[in-house]
């Protein structure tokens, strides 16, 4: 005699699922999650784990930047491998010796530098960074002397402090893959720091988060970064003292 299948009981606020990718109103089968929801969770977890270990395709990213009209320079952090990068966050915040020399050779009176790093989700930087940079630079307009885009392998947010300082840049904008979540394994974050130099704290940065087609759109992310960059240069500060005026971005 076969065992009867347990029917799935839908949650009364199931229609709200259309408004968010978050795992809400999953329903239940008996006292458990429905099989489809459990399998979806396992797939999302696997994608998040894979995203952390995914490598940045430097040649492809350099080509994409070139096609968009940007010069670029590829460098490496002091973390010699992905395994070291994940175990030693401090090494991902500094350049290795040869890369430091190559960046220092570009020292000039730059107004800003964009840094693209893999972070904890290289796919996010690979897919989203170029479009965000293109939008932000277009909205900045004339009057900005931008350094070549620095592409940093095995880099964390603070690597932009050393890069900006070596270049003599007025501010740095680091775009890198954020820690992947179960709803978004490819979310890009942008971190802006005025007067970048080694030793800056997170309180001295501005963050624009969740940049991706299913989150903060490229045009709004680029507009927010351009606004923050202009205000940071005008007021000569960044971080908790600098707020994005959302009304001016509509």
Secondary structure as the mmCIF struct_conf table of DSSP 4:
data_model
#
loop_
_struct_conf.conf_type_id
_struct_conf.id
_struct_conf.beg_label_comp_id
_struct_conf.beg_label_asym_id
_struct_conf.beg_label_seq_id
_struct_conf.end_label_comp_id
_struct_conf.end_label_asym_id
_struct_conf.end_label_seq_id
HELX_LH_PP_P HELX_LH_PP_P1 UNK A 2 UNK A 8
STRN STRN1 UNK A 9 UNK A 9
HELX_LH_PP_P HELX_LH_PP_P2 UNK A 10 UNK A 11
TURN_TY1_P TURN_TY1_P1 UNK A 12 UNK A 13
HELX_RH_3T_P HELX_RH_3T_P1 UNK A 14 UNK A 19
BEND BEND1 UNK A 21 UNK A 22
STRN STRN2 UNK A 28 UNK A 29
TURN_TY1_P TURN_TY1_P2 UNK A 30 UNK A 31
STRN STRN3 UNK A 32 UNK A 32
HELX_RH_AL_P HELX_RH_AL_P1 UNK A 35 UNK A 53
HELX_LH_PP_P HELX_LH_PP_P3 UNK A 54 UNK A 56
HELX_RH_AL_P HELX_RH_AL_P2 UNK A 58 UNK A 67
TURN_TY1_P TURN_TY1_P3 UNK A 68 UNK A 69
STRN STRN4 UNK A 72 UNK A 76
STRN STRN5 UNK A 77 UNK A 77
BEND BEND2 UNK A 78 UNK A 78
BEND BEND3 UNK A 81 UNK A 81
HELX_RH_AL_P HELX_RH_AL_P3 UNK A 82 UNK A 87
TURN_TY1_P TURN_TY1_P4 UNK A 89 UNK A 90
HELX_RH_3T_P HELX_RH_3T_P2 UNK A 91 UNK A 93
BEND BEND4 UNK A 94 UNK A 94
STRN STRN6 UNK A 95 UNK A 95
HELX_RH_AL_P HELX_RH_AL_P4 UNK A 97 UNK A 104
TURN_TY1_P TURN_TY1_P5 UNK A 105 UNK A 106
BEND BEND5 UNK A 108 UNK A 108
BEND BEND6 UNK A 111 UNK A 111
STRN STRN7 UNK A 112 UNK A 119
TURN_TY1_P TURN_TY1_P6 UNK A 120 UNK A 120
HELX_RH_AL_P HELX_RH_AL_P5 UNK A 122 UNK A 140
BEND BEND7 UNK A 142 UNK A 143
STRN STRN8 UNK A 146 UNK A 146
HELX_LH_PP_P HELX_LH_PP_P4 UNK A 147 UNK A 148
STRN STRN9 UNK A 149 UNK A 153
TURN_TY1_P TURN_TY1_P7 UNK A 154 UNK A 154
TURN_TY1_P TURN_TY1_P8 UNK A 157 UNK A 158
HELX_RH_AL_P HELX_RH_AL_P6 UNK A 159 UNK A 167
TURN_TY1_P TURN_TY1_P9 UNK A 168 UNK A 168
BEND BEND8 UNK A 170 UNK A 170
STRN STRN10 UNK A 171 UNK A 177
HELX_LH_PP_P HELX_LH_PP_P5 UNK A 178 UNK A 180
BEND BEND9 UNK A 182 UNK A 183
TURN_TY1_P TURN_TY1_P10 UNK A 185 UNK A 186
STRN STRN11 UNK A 188 UNK A 194
TURN_TY1_P TURN_TY1_P11 UNK A 195 UNK A 195
TURN_TY1_P TURN_TY1_P12 UNK A 198 UNK A 199
HELX_RH_3T_P HELX_RH_3T_P3 UNK A 202 UNK A 204
STRN STRN12 UNK A 205 UNK A 211
BEND BEND10 UNK A 212 UNK A 212
TURN_TY1_P TURN_TY1_P13 UNK A 213 UNK A 214
BEND BEND11 UNK A 215 UNK A 215
STRN STRN13 UNK A 216 UNK A 216
HELX_RH_AL_P HELX_RH_AL_P7 UNK A 218 UNK A 235
TURN_TY1_P TURN_TY1_P14 UNK A 236 UNK A 236
BEND BEND12 UNK A 239 UNK A 239
TURN_TY1_P TURN_TY1_P15 UNK A 240 UNK A 241
HELX_RH_3T_P HELX_RH_3T_P4 UNK A 246 UNK A 249
#
